[in-house]
Amino acid sequence: MKKEEIVKEFKNIYGEGAVRMFHSPGRINLIGEHIDYNGGYVFPCALEFGTYGMARLREDNYINLASTNFPLKIKVKLEDITFSKEDDWANYPKGVIKVMKDRGYKVGGMDILISGNIPNGAGLSSSASLEVLIGVIVNNLFNNGEIAMLDIVKLSQFAENNFVGVNCGIMDQFAVGMGRKNQAMLLNCNTLEYKYSKMELGKYSIVIMNTNKRRNLNDSKYNVRRGECEEALEIINKVLKKDSREIKALCELTTKEYEDLKGYIENPIVEMRARHAVYENERVLRAFTCLKEGMLLDFGKLLTESHKSLKELYEVTGKELDQLVDEALKVKGCIGARMTGAGFGGCAIALIEEEIEEKFINAVKDNYQNVIGYEPSFYTSKVGEGALEIF
C-alpha cells in the first residue's frame, strides 16, 4: 500500500486526527547463517521495503492493533498484556510493548495500524521489522526519542525470545535497527561490535528469490538446531577446561582449533552442526574482505559454499531452496547463490550480472516450477535505512 492509502485506512479504522508514520525495513543476510546464536559474525543489510506503522496517542491505557495485511484486530489494556496464540501476529508488538513497560520506559495507550510489504514467512525478517518498528514508535511517542537504538534492538530480541517463544539470535533486529543506506554490516554476535562496508557490486546485483513455501520458525527445527549446537559447546568446554580454558560460543574457535576438538563429539549429527557454525564464521570474515576489496567472484563462491554447508551439515534448506539455488547457478552470469534466513523454506539470494536479470528470472522461474509445481517470486531492492520516523 502507498503511504496515502495507509493514512486513509488508519482514519477509516480509528477516525480523524493527527497521526505519525514510521518505517522499519526487512533484511537479508548476505552470508553467515545460523551462527548469530553461536556467537559468530554475520553480514546483513537492511532492505528498502519493510513495515510501515501509523500511530496515534490515546487518552486511556488501551492498545489497539490493526493491520492492512491481516483481518485480525486486537484491543488490549496495557496492564493486561499476555501471550495469546489466537492473537497471531499481534503477539510481536504486544511483546515489545510489555517488555518496554516492564523495564520502566514510558508507555501509554495507542492506536496502531501496521502495513507491511515484506512477504510473510519469506525469511526476510518480517517479525524483527515489526518488533523494532514498535520499539521506535514507543520511543518517539512517549520517550522523546531518547532510547538508544541498540537498546531497542536488544529488547526486541528479548521480546521474541521470552514473550513469543522463538529463540532467535540478535542479527535480525540488529540489521533492521542499525541498517544504513547502501551499506552492509559485519556484526560480531558475541560482542555486538560492528562495522560497515559499502555495497559496491559493480556490474552485479543481488536478486532475492522466494520459494513461496512459507516458513514458520515456531513450526521449524530452529530450536532443535540451537540445542544441538549447545550440546557441542558443552562437550568442547569439558575438554577445554582440562587446560583451564572455556569458550562462551562455538564461533570463538578457529577452524584449526575445531579440527583438533571435533573428535570428542561422538554424535555425528551434533558434530556436523558445530562444524557448520565454525566454518561458516570463517566464510563471513572472508566475504567481508572480498566485498571491501571488490573481489566479487570470490565473494560469490563463498555464498555458494555457505549454501552447501547449510544443506549438507546443518540440514536446514529443503528441496525448494535447493532447487532454487541449483537453478540459479545454472544460469550463465550468476556467480553465487545461497539460502538466506533460517531456512526451511523462505528465500535465497543470487549474485548476478545486472544485464541478465530478466533472462535469469525467467529461466529460474520456469525450471523451478517444472520441478516443484508452483512459481517462485523475485524481488530486487536497494540497501535501505534502519527503522525511523517518517513524519
C-alpha positions in Angstrom: 0.0 0.0 0.0 1.1 3.6 -0.6 1.5 5.9 2.3 -1.6 7.9 1.4 -3.6 4.7 1.3 -2.3 3.7 4.8 -3.3 7.1 6.2 -6.8 6.7 4.7 -7.1 3.2 6.1 -6.0 4.4 9.6 -8.7 7.1 9.6 -11.3 4.6 8.4 -10.5 2.4 11.4 -9.7 4.9 14.1 -11.2 8.2 13.0 -9.8 11.6 12.1 -6.9 13.3 13.9 -3.2 13.8 13.7 -1.1 10.7 13.1 2.6 9.8 12.9 4.2 7.4 10.5 7.2 5.1 10.9 9.1 2.7 8.8 11.2 -0.4 9.6 13.0 -2.4 6.9 13.2 -6.0 6.1 16.7 -7.5 5.9 18.7 -10.0 4.0 21.8 -11.7 5.4 24.5 -11.8 2.7 26.3 -14.7 4.5 26.6 -16.1 8.0 23.6 -18.3 8.6 22.7 -20.0 11.9 25.7 -18.6 13.6 24.3 -15.5 15.3 23.2 -17.6 18.3 26.6 -19.3 18.1 28.5 -16.1 18.8 29.6 -15.7 15.2 29.9 -12.9 12.7 27.1 -12.2 10.3 26.9 -9.8 7.3 23.4 -8.4 6.9 21.9 -5.3 5.3 18.6 -3.6 5.5 16.2 -3.5 2.5 14.2 -0.6 1.1 10.9 -2.5 1.6 9.7 -3.3 5.1 6.9 -2.4 7.5 5.0 0.9 7.9 3.4 1.8 11.2 1.0 4.6 11.8 0.3 5.5 15.4 -1.8 7.9 17.5 -1.8 8.5 21.2 -4.9 7.6 23.2 -6.1 9.2 26.4 -6.7 5.8 28.1 -4.5 2.7 28.6 -5.7 0.6 25.7 -3.6 -0.6 22.9 -5.4 -1.1 19.5 -3.6 -3.1 16.9 -4.7 -3.5 13.3 -3.0 -4.4 10.0 -3.8 -3.9 6.3 -2.2 -7.4 5.8 -4.5 -9.4 8.1 -8.1 -9.1 9.2 -7.4 -9.7 12.9 -7.7 -6.7 15.1 -6.7 -6.7 18.8 -7.6 -4.4 21.7 -5.8 -4.9 25.0 -5.4 -3.0 28.2 -1.7 -2.1 28.8 -1.8 -3.7 32.2 -3.3 -7.0 30.8 -0.9 -7.9 28.0 -0.2 -11.6 27.9 0.7 -14.0 25.1 -2.3 -15.5 23.3 -1.9 -17.9 20.4 -5.2 -16.6 18.9 -3.6 -13.1 18.6 -1.2 -14.4 16.0 0.9 -11.6 14.5 -0.2 -9.2 17.3 1.9 -11.0 19.8 5.1 -9.4 18.4 4.0 -5.8 19.1 2.4 -6.9 22.3 5.6 -8.4 23.5 7.7 -5.4 22.7 5.2 -3.1 24.4 5.2 -5.3 27.5 9.0 -5.6 27.7 9.4 -1.8 27.4 6.8 -1.2 30.1 8.3 -3.8 32.4 11.7 -2.2 32.0 10.4 1.2 33.1 10.1 3.0 29.8 7.1 5.3 29.4 4.3 3.6 27.5 0.6 4.6 27.1 -2.5 3.9 25.1 -2.1 3.9 21.3 -4.0 3.2 18.1 -1.6 1.5 15.7 -2.0 0.4 12.1 0.6 -1.9 10.6 1.1 -2.2 6.8 4.0 -4.4 5.6 5.3 -5.3 2.1 7.7 -8.0 3.3 6.4 -11.3 2.0 5.1 -13.0 5.1 7.0 -16.1 6.1 9.7 -15.5 3.5 12.6 -15.3 5.9 13.3 -11.6 5.3 12.6 -10.7 9.0 9.1 -9.5 9.0 8.9 -10.3 12.7 12.0 -8.4 13.6 10.9 -5.5 11.4 7.6 -5.3 13.2 9.3 -5.6 16.7 11.8 -2.8 16.1 9.1 -0.7 14.5 7.0 -0.9 17.7 10.1 0.0 19.7 10.7 3.1 17.6 7.0 4.1 17.9 7.1 3.8 21.7 10.4 5.6 21.8 9.2 8.6 19.8 5.7 8.8 21.1 6.4 8.5 24.8 10.2 8.8 25.4 11.3 11.8 23.3 13.4 9.5 21.1 15.9 9.1 24.0 16.1 5.3 24.0 19.2 4.2 22.1 18.6 2.1 19.0 20.8 -0.6 20.4 18.6 -0.9 23.4 15.5 -1.1 21.2 17.3 -3.9 19.2 18.1 -5.8 22.4 14.6 -5.5 23.9 13.0 -6.5 20.6 15.1 -9.7 20.6 14.2 -10.3 24.3 10.5 -10.0 23.5 10.7 -12.6 20.7 12.7 -15.0 22.8 10.7 -14.6 26.0 7.2 -13.5 25.0 6.7 -15.1 21.6 8.9 -18.0 22.4 11.3 -18.1 19.4 15.0 -18.5 20.3 16.2 -16.1 17.6 19.6 -14.5 17.8 20.3 -10.8 17.7 21.1 -10.4 14.0 17.6 -9.7 12.6 16.7 -7.0 15.0 20.2 -5.5 14.7 20.1 -5.3 10.9 16.7 -3.8 11.0 17.5 -1.2 13.6 21.1 -0.3 12.8 21.0 -0.6 9.0 22.5 2.1 6.8 21.7 3.1 3.2 23.9 1.4 0.7 26.0 -0.4 3.4 26.2 -3.9 4.8 27.3 -4.5 8.3 29.7 -7.0 9.8 28.3 -7.8 13.2 30.0 -9.9 15.9 27.0 -11.5 17.6 29.1 -12.4 20.6 30.3 -8.9 21.5 27.9 -6.8 19.3 30.9 -5.0 17.8 30.1 -4.0 14.2 31.5 -2.2 11.2 30.1 -1.2 7.8 31.1 -2.0 4.3 29.8 -0.1 1.2 27.8 -2.3 -1.1 29.7 -1.7 -4.3 28.8 -4.5 -6.6 29.9 -3.1 -9.9 28.2 -4.8 -12.8 26.5 -7.3 -10.4 23.2 -7.1 -8.5 21.5 -9.2 -5.8 18.2 -10.9 -6.6 16.0 -12.2 -3.8 14.3 -15.4 -4.8 11.3 -16.6 -2.7 10.5 -20.3 -2.8 6.9 -19.4 -1.9 7.0 -22.1 0.7 6.0 -20.4 3.8 8.4 -20.7 6.7 7.3 -20.5 10.4 10.1 -20.6 13.0 7.8 -21.9 15.7 7.0 -24.9 13.5 10.5 -25.5 12.3 13.5 -27.3 13.7 15.2 -24.0 14.5 15.2 -24.6 18.3 16.4 -28.2 17.7 19.5 -26.9 15.8 20.2 -24.4 18.5 20.1 -27.2 21.1 22.4 -29.4 19.1 25.0 -26.5 19.0 24.6 -26.0 22.7 25.3 -29.7 23.2 28.5 -29.4 21.1 29.6 -26.4 23.1 29.2 -28.2 26.4 31.3 -31.2 25.1 34.0 -28.9 23.8 34.1 -26.9 27.1 34.6 -30.1 29.1 37.7 -30.8 27.1 39.0 -27.2 27.2 38.5 -27.0 31.0 41.3 -29.5 31.4 43.6 -26.7 30.1 41.8 -24.1 32.3 40.0 -22.7 29.2 36.4 -22.1 28.4 34.5 -20.6 25.5 31.1 -18.9 25.5 30.2 -19.8 21.9 31.3 -22.2 19.2 32.4 -19.4 16.9 35.1 -18.4 19.2 37.0 -21.4 17.8 39.2 -21.1 14.7 38.7 -23.9 12.1 42.1 -25.3 13.1 41.1 -25.4 16.8 37.8 -27.1 15.9 39.6 -29.8 13.8 41.6 -30.6 16.9 38.5 -30.9 19.1 35.8 -32.4 16.8 36.8 -36.0 17.6 35.4 -35.5 21.1 31.9 -35.0 19.7 30.7 -38.6 19.4 27.3 -37.9 17.9 27.9 -37.3 14.2 24.8 -35.1 13.8 26.0 -32.8 16.6 29.5 -32.7 15.1 28.1 -31.6 11.7 26.1 -28.8 13.3 29.2 -27.5 15.1 31.4 -27.8 12.0 29.0 -25.7 10.0 29.0 -23.0 12.7 32.8 -22.7 12.9 33.5 -22.8 9.2 30.6 -20.5 8.3 32.0 -18.0 10.7 35.3 -18.0 8.8 33.5 -17.6 5.5 31.8 -14.5 6.7 35.1 -12.8 7.6 36.5 -13.8 4.2 33.3 -12.4 2.5 33.6 -9.1 4.2 37.2 -8.7 3.0 36.2 -9.8 -0.6 33.4 -7.2 -0.7 35.6 -4.4 0.6 38.3 -5.2 -1.9 36.0 -5.7 -4.8 36.8 -9.4 -5.2 33.2 -10.2 -6.3 33.9 -13.6 -7.9 35.4 -14.8 -4.7 32.5 -13.3 -2.8 30.1 -15.2 -5.0 31.9 -18.5 -4.4 31.6 -18.0 -0.7 27.9 -17.6 -1.0 27.6 -20.9 -2.8 29.9 -22.7 -0.3 27.7 -21.4 2.5 24.6 -22.9 0.9 26.3 -26.3 0.5 27.2 -26.3 4.2 23.7 -25.3 5.2 22.3 -28.1 3.0 24.8 -30.9 4.0 25.9 -30.1 7.5 23.1 -28.0 9.0 20.3 -29.6 7.0 18.0 -26.5 7.0 17.4 -26.0 3.3 14.9 -28.4 1.9 14.0 -29.3 -1.7 12.5 -25.9 -2.6 15.6 -23.8 -1.5 18.0 -26.4 -3.0 16.1 -26.3 -6.3 16.1 -22.6 -6.4 19.8 -22.3 -5.8 20.6 -25.1 -8.2 18.6 -23.4 -11.0 20.2 -20.0 -10.2 23.7 -21.4 -10.5 22.9 -23.0 -13.9 22.4 -19.6 -15.4 25.5 -18.0 -17.0 26.2 -14.8 -15.3 25.2 -16.0 -11.8 28.4 -16.0 -9.7 26.9 -17.2 -6.4 23.7 -18.2 -4.7 22.5 -19.3 -1.3 19.6 -19.6 1.0 19.2 -16.6 3.4 17.4 -16.5 6.7 16.6 -19.5 8.9 15.8 -21.8 6.0 13.0 -24.5 5.9 11.5 -22.5 3.0 11.7 -18.8 2.6 14.2 -17.1 0.4 17.5 -17.4 -1.3 19.7 -14.8 -2.9 21.7 -14.8 -6.1 24.6 -12.5 -7.2 24.1 -12.0 -11.0 25.2 -9.7 -13.8 22.7 -6.9 -13.9 22.2 -7.2 -17.7 20.9 -10.8 -17.4 18.3 -10.1 -14.8 15.2 -10.7 -17.0 16.7 -13.8 -18.6 17.8 -15.1 -15.2 14.4 -14.7 -13.6 12.5 -16.3 -16.5 14.9 -19.3 -16.6 14.9 -19.9 -12.8 11.1 -19.4 -12.6 10.3 -21.9 -15.4 12.7 -24.6 -14.3 11.7 -24.3 -10.6 8.0 -24.5 -11.4 8.6 -27.6 -13.6 10.1 -29.5 -10.6 8.3 -28.0 -7.6 4.9 -27.4 -9.2 4.4 -23.7 -8.5 6.3 -20.5 -9.3 8.8 -18.7 -7.1 8.7 -14.9 -6.7 11.6 -12.5 -7.3 12.4 -9.1 -5.7 15.1 -6.6 -6.2 15.8 -4.0 -3.5 18.5 -1.4 -2.8 20.1 -1.4 0.6 17.9 0.9 2.8 18.0 2.8 6.1 17.2 1.3 9.5 14.0 1.9 11.4 13.0 5.6 11.7 10.1 8.0 11.9 9.0 9.4 8.5 6.5 12.1 9.7 
